[in-house]
Amino acid sequence: MASTKPGQRKLQILQALAAMLEQPKGEKITTAALAARLGVSEAALYRHFASKAQMYEGLIEFIETSVFGVINQITENEEGGLDQTRAIVQMLLGFAANNPGMTRVLIGDALVNEDERLQHRMNAFYDKVELAFKGALRVAVTQGHGQEADVAGRASLLMNYVTGRWHRFAKSGFKVSPVEGTPLHLSLLLAA
């Protein structure tokens, strides 16, 4: 890591942390183990991050930026509310499938015994995703699909579906794909 720029070092640390989170056993990650994986001292880690919580915040920031950037693209490019909803669900499940280590952050496994503000931030993430579902479902209502009175309940159900698929993926040791069966599940969840 000696010849890299500071921004690249931070990224390398976060990438190593994410890779360690991909281990199916899900053991607690220590800064000592992270430093050993990178071939540096723990002090070198702390030159870039004030704490391990700050490292997890970096991963959460990546998740938020990635997910909400794509949600914004979906809502701008898809006219149909149900199409927006389907695309958001598929993106969230695909994100987990492509980033198993991040899935452990999404479901909170990686945040156990860490600073509680990290879980609060993930809870706020869930709320914001559910809000995106509500927006897409409200568009669907204006297009003749569903009832306004059902929007909040359906959004909550979709969020629970997504988090359930994330949990199953992580708890299976990343063997049960979160995207498996999605078209059928969505047709049932979005049926009028």
C-alpha positions as YAML, in Angstrom:
chain: A
units: angstrom
residues:
- id: 1
  name: MET
  ca: [0.00, 0.00, 0.00]
- id: 2
  name: ALA
  ca: [3.03, 2.31, 0.28]
- id: 3
  name: SER
  ca: [2.96, 3.63, -3.29]
- id: 4
  name: THR
  ca: [-0.75, 4.47, -3.47]
- id: 5
  name: LYS
  ca: [-2.43, 7.84, -3.04]
- id: 6
  name: PRO
  ca: [-4.39, 8.54, 0.18]
- id: 7
  name: GLY
  ca: [-7.81, 8.30, -1.50]
- id: 8
  name: GLN
  ca: [-6.81, 4.99, -3.05]
- id: 9
  name: ARG
  ca: [-5.63, 3.70, 0.33]
- id: 10
  name: LYS
  ca: [-9.00, 4.45, 1.88]
- id: 11
  name: LEU
  ca: [-10.67, 2.62, -0.99]
- id: 12
  name: GLN
  ca: [-8.32, -0.35, -0.59]
- id: 13
  name: ILE
  ca: [-9.18, -0.55, 3.12]
- id: 14
  name: LEU
  ca: [-12.91, -0.47, 2.37]
- id: 15
  name: GLN
  ca: [-12.55, -3.07, -0.39]
- id: 16
  name: ALA
  ca: [-10.61, -5.36, 1.96]
- id: 17
  name: LEU
  ca: [-13.26, -4.90, 4.65]
- id: 18
  name: ALA
  ca: [-16.03, -5.71, 2.16]
- id: 19
  name: ALA
  ca: [-14.12, -8.79, 0.98]
- id: 20
  name: MET
  ca: [-13.72, -9.99, 4.58]
- id: 21
  name: LEU
  ca: [-17.48, -9.57, 5.07]
- id: 22
  name: GLU
  ca: [-18.02, -12.02, 2.20]
- id: 23
  name: GLN
  ca: [-16.84, -14.89, 4.38]
- id: 24
  name: PRO
  ca: [-19.95, -17.01, 4.99]
- id: 25
  name: LYS
  ca: [-19.11, -17.74, 8.63]
- id: 26
  name: GLY
  ca: [-19.60, -14.07, 9.43]
- id: 27
  name: GLU
  ca: [-17.03, -13.83, 12.21]
- id: 28
  name: LYS
  ca: [-16.35, -10.49, 13.88]
- id: 29
  name: ILE
  ca: [-13.80, -8.52, 11.92]
- id: 30
  name: THR
  ca: [-11.02, -6.94, 13.93]
- id: 31
  name: THR
  ca: [-8.77, -4.10, 12.83]
- id: 32
  name: ALA
  ca: [-5.83, -6.46, 13.46]
- id: 33
  name: ALA
  ca: [-7.22, -8.99, 10.97]
- id: 34
  name: LEU
  ca: [-8.00, -6.23, 8.47]
- id: 35
  name: ALA
  ca: [-4.48, -4.80, 8.82]
- id: 36
  name: ALA
  ca: [-2.96, -8.26, 8.37]
- id: 37
  name: ARG
  ca: [-5.01, -8.84, 5.22]
- id: 38
  name: LEU
  ca: [-3.68, -5.58, 3.78]
- id: 39
  name: GLY
  ca: [-0.13, -6.22, 5.00]
- id: 40
  name: VAL
  ca: [-0.01, -3.01, 7.06]
- id: 41
  name: SER
  ca: [-0.05, -2.05, 10.73]
- id: 42
  name: GLU
  ca: [-3.25, -1.15, 12.57]
- id: 43
  name: ALA
  ca: [-1.79, 2.34, 12.93]
- id: 44
  name: ALA
  ca: [-1.77, 2.60, 9.13]
- id: 45
  name: LEU
  ca: [-5.52, 1.92, 9.11]
- id: 46
  name: TYR
  ca: [-6.09, 4.64, 11.70]
- id: 47
  name: ARG
  ca: [-4.23, 7.17, 9.57]
- id: 48
  name: HIS
  ca: [-7.15, 6.92, 7.13]
- id: 49
  name: PHE
  ca: [-10.07, 6.20, 9.45]
- id: 50
  name: ALA
  ca: [-10.48, 7.42, 13.03]
- id: 51
  name: SER
  ca: [-12.29, 4.22, 14.02]
- id: 52
  name: LYS
  ca: [-13.65, 0.94, 12.72]
- id: 53
  name: ALA
  ca: [-17.10, 2.55, 12.86]
- id: 54
  name: GLN
  ca: [-15.84, 5.12, 10.35]
- id: 55
  name: MET
  ca: [-14.80, 2.26, 8.06]
- id: 56
  name: TYR
  ca: [-18.31, 0.83, 8.22]
- id: 57
  name: GLU
  ca: [-19.69, 4.31, 7.57]
- id: 58
  name: GLY
  ca: [-17.61, 4.32, 4.37]
- id: 59
  name: LEU
  ca: [-19.30, 1.07, 3.29]
- id: 60
  name: ILE
  ca: [-22.74, 2.44, 4.17]
- id: 61
  name: GLU
  ca: [-21.97, 5.58, 2.18]
- id: 62
  name: PHE
  ca: [-21.08, 3.40, -0.82]
- id: 63
  name: ILE
  ca: [-24.36, 1.49, -0.44]
- id: 64
  name: GLU
  ca: [-26.42, 4.68, -0.14]
- id: 65
  name: THR
  ca: [-24.74, 6.39, -3.09]
- id: 66
  name: SER
  ca: [-25.06, 3.31, -5.31]
- id: 67
  name: VAL
  ca: [-28.63, 2.42, -4.42]
- id: 68
  name: PHE
  ca: [-30.16, 5.88, -4.39]
- id: 69
  name: GLY
  ca: [-28.31, 6.88, -7.55]
- id: 70
  name: VAL
  ca: [-29.92, 3.97, -9.39]
- id: 71
  name: ILE
  ca: [-33.34, 4.58, -7.79]
- id: 72
  name: ASN
  ca: [-33.21, 8.15, -9.10]
- id: 73
  name: GLN
  ca: [-32.35, 6.86, -12.58]
- id: 74
  name: ILE
  ca: [-35.22, 4.36, -12.44]
- id: 75
  name: THR
  ca: [-37.79, 6.96, -11.42]
- id: 76
  name: GLU
  ca: [-36.57, 9.34, -14.13]
- id: 77
  name: ASN
  ca: [-36.47, 6.74, -16.93]
- id: 78
  name: GLU
  ca: [-39.45, 4.47, -16.15]
- id: 79
  name: GLU
  ca: [-42.86, 6.03, -16.70]
- id: 80
  name: GLY
  ca: [-44.93, 3.19, -15.27]
- id: 81
  name: GLY
  ca: [-45.25, 3.08, -11.50]
- id: 82
  name: LEU
  ca: [-45.34, -0.73, -11.42]
- id: 83
  name: ASP
  ca: [-42.31, -0.82, -13.74]
- id: 84
  name: GLN
  ca: [-40.49, 1.52, -11.34]
- id: 85
  name: THR
  ca: [-41.41, -0.71, -8.42]
- id: 86
  name: ARG
  ca: [-40.24, -3.89, -10.18]
- id: 87
  name: ALA
  ca: [-37.00, -2.24, -11.26]
- id: 88
  name: ILE
  ca: [-36.25, -0.98, -7.74]
- id: 89
  name: VAL
  ca: [-36.84, -4.44, -6.23]
- id: 90
  name: GLN
  ca: [-34.70, -6.11, -8.89]
- id: 91
  name: MET
  ca: [-31.92, -3.57, -8.43]
- id: 92
  name: LEU
  ca: [-31.90, -4.02, -4.62]
- id: 93
  name: LEU
  ca: [-31.73, -7.80, -4.92]
- id: 94
  name: GLY
  ca: [-29.14, -7.61, -7.70]
- id: 95
  name: PHE
  ca: [-27.02, -5.25, -5.62]
- id: 96
  name: ALA
  ca: [-26.93, -7.84, -2.84]
- id: 97
  name: ALA
  ca: [-26.16, -10.68, -5.25]
- id: 98
  name: ASN
  ca: [-23.24, -8.70, -6.68]
- id: 99
  name: ASN
  ca: [-21.98, -7.48, -3.27]
- id: 100
  name: PRO
  ca: [-22.29, -10.30, -0.72]
- id: 101
  name: GLY
  ca: [-20.17, -8.50, 1.86]
- id: 102
  name: MET
  ca: [-22.37, -5.43, 1.60]
- id: 103
  name: THR
  ca: [-25.39, -7.65, 2.19]
- id: 104
  name: ARG
  ca: [-24.09, -8.31, 5.70]
- id: 105
  name: VAL
  ca: [-24.04, -4.54, 6.23]
- id: 106
  name: LEU
  ca: [-27.54, -4.17, 4.72]
- id: 107
  name: ILE
  ca: [-29.03, -6.69, 7.15]
- id: 108
  name: GLY
  ca: [-27.04, -5.39, 10.12]
- id: 109
  name: ASP
  ca: [-25.02, -8.59, 10.76]
- id: 110
  name: ALA
  ca: [-21.74, -6.77, 10.24]
- id: 111
  name: LEU
  ca: [-22.85, -3.98, 12.57]
- id: 112
  name: VAL
  ca: [-23.50, -6.13, 15.66]
- id: 113
  name: ASN
  ca: [-21.29, -4.94, 18.53]
- id: 114
  name: GLU
  ca: [-20.32, -1.83, 16.55]
- id: 115
  name: ASP
  ca: [-21.40, 1.76, 17.21]
- id: 116
  name: GLU
  ca: [-25.22, 1.84, 17.37]
- id: 117
  name: ARG
  ca: [-25.37, 4.91, 15.14]
- id: 118
  name: LEU
  ca: [-24.44, 2.59, 12.26]
- id: 119
  name: GLN
  ca: [-27.63, 0.57, 12.71]
- id: 120
  name: HIS
  ca: [-29.61, 3.80, 13.03]
- id: 121
  name: ARG
  ca: [-28.16, 4.88, 9.69]
- id: 122
  name: MET
  ca: [-29.18, 1.57, 8.11]
- id: 123
  name: ASN
  ca: [-32.69, 1.98, 9.55]
- id: 124
  name: ALA
  ca: [-32.85, 5.41, 7.90]
- id: 125
  name: PHE
  ca: [-31.71, 3.73, 4.66]
- id: 126
  name: TYR
  ca: [-34.63, 1.26, 4.92]
- id: 127
  name: ASP
  ca: [-37.04, 4.16, 5.52]
- id: 128
  name: LYS
  ca: [-35.76, 5.99, 2.46]
- id: 129
  name: VAL
  ca: [-36.06, 2.89, 0.26]
- id: 130
  name: GLU
  ca: [-39.60, 2.34, 1.52]
- id: 131
  name: LEU
  ca: [-40.34, 5.96, 0.65]
- id: 132
  name: ALA
  ca: [-39.11, 5.27, -2.91]
- id: 133
  name: PHE
  ca: [-41.51, 2.31, -3.08]
- id: 134
  name: LYS
  ca: [-44.36, 4.57, -1.92]
- id: 135
  name: GLY
  ca: [-43.52, 7.08, -4.63]
- id: 136
  name: ALA
  ca: [-43.50, 4.43, -7.35]
- id: 137
  name: LEU
  ca: [-46.73, 2.89, -6.05]
- id: 138
  name: ARG
  ca: [-48.42, 6.31, -5.98]
- id: 139
  name: VAL
  ca: [-47.48, 6.75, -9.63]
- id: 140
  name: ALA
  ca: [-49.03, 3.30, -10.28]
- id: 141
  name: VAL
  ca: [-52.25, 4.40, -8.54]
- id: 142
  name: THR
  ca: [-52.51, 7.44, -10.85]
- id: 143
  name: GLN
  ca: [-52.15, 5.00, -13.75]
- id: 144
  name: GLY
  ca: [-55.04, 2.84, -12.53]
- id: 145
  name: HIS
  ca: [-53.07, 0.20, -10.62]
- id: 146
  name: GLY
  ca: [-54.04, -0.26, -6.99]
- id: 147
  name: GLN
  ca: [-55.58, 2.03, -4.39]
- id: 148
  name: GLU
  ca: [-54.03, 4.99, -2.57]
- id: 149
  name: ALA
  ca: [-55.10, 3.39, 0.73]
- id: 150
  name: ASP
  ca: [-52.88, 0.37, -0.03]
- id: 151
  name: VAL
  ca: [-49.69, 2.28, -0.92]
- id: 152
  name: ALA
  ca: [-48.11, 2.31, 2.57]
- id: 153
  name: GLY
  ca: [-48.93, -1.34, 3.22]
- id: 154
  name: ARG
  ca: [-47.60, -2.47, -0.15]
- id: 155
  name: ALA
  ca: [-44.42, -0.42, 0.26]
- id: 156
  name: SER
  ca: [-43.85, -2.01, 3.67]
- id: 157
  name: LEU
  ca: [-44.50, -5.48, 2.25]
- id: 158
  name: LEU
  ca: [-42.01, -4.88, -0.58]
- id: 159
  name: MET
  ca: [-39.37, -3.66, 1.87]
- id: 160
  name: ASN
  ca: [-39.95, -6.74, 4.03]
- id: 161
  name: TYR
  ca: [-39.69, -8.96, 0.95]
- id: 162
  name: VAL
  ca: [-36.36, -7.39, -0.06]
- id: 163
  name: THR
  ca: [-34.86, -7.58, 3.44]
- id: 164
  name: GLY
  ca: [-36.09, -11.16, 3.76]
- id: 165
  name: ARG
  ca: [-34.32, -12.11, 0.52]
- id: 166
  name: TRP
  ca: [-31.15, -10.36, 1.74]
- id: 167
  name: HIS
  ca: [-31.31, -12.29, 5.02]
- id: 168
  name: ARG
  ca: [-31.84, -15.62, 3.31]
- id: 169
  name: PHE
  ca: [-28.90, -14.92, 0.97]
- id: 170
  name: ALA
  ca: [-26.57, -14.06, 3.86]
- id: 171
  name: LYS
  ca: [-27.78, -16.85, 6.16]
- id: 172
  name: SER
  ca: [-27.35, -19.44, 3.39]
- id: 173
  name: GLY
  ca: [-23.66, -18.56, 3.23]
- id: 174
  name: PHE
  ca: [-24.42, -16.65, 0.00]
- id: 175
  name: LYS
  ca: [-25.69, -19.81, -1.72]
- id: 176
  name: VAL
  ca: [-29.42, -18.97, -2.13]
- id: 177
  name: SER
  ca: [-29.52, -16.20, -4.73]
- id: 178
  name: PRO
  ca: [-31.67, -13.24, -3.68]
- id: 179
  name: VAL
  ca: [-32.83, -12.76, -7.28]
- id: 180
  name: GLU
  ca: [-34.07, -16.33, -7.71]
- id: 181
  name: GLY
  ca: [-37.84, -16.38, -8.34]
- id: 182
  name: THR
  ca: [-38.18, -12.59, -8.37]
- id: 183
  name: PRO
  ca: [-40.50, -12.32, -11.42]
- id: 184
  name: LEU
  ca: [-43.05, -14.71, -9.87]
- id: 185
  name: HIS
  ca: [-42.75, -13.10, -6.43]
- id: 186
  name: LEU
  ca: [-43.28, -9.63, -7.88]
- id: 187
  name: SER
  ca: [-46.30, -10.71, -9.92]
- id: 188
  name: LEU
  ca: [-47.86, -11.98, -6.67]
- id: 189
  name: LEU
  ca: [-46.83, -8.97, -4.58]
- id: 190
  name: LEU
  ca: [-48.04, -6.44, -7.16]
- id: 191
  name: ALA
  ca: [-51.26, -8.19, -8.18]
- id: 192
  name: ALA
  ca: [-54.26, -5.89, -7.87]
...
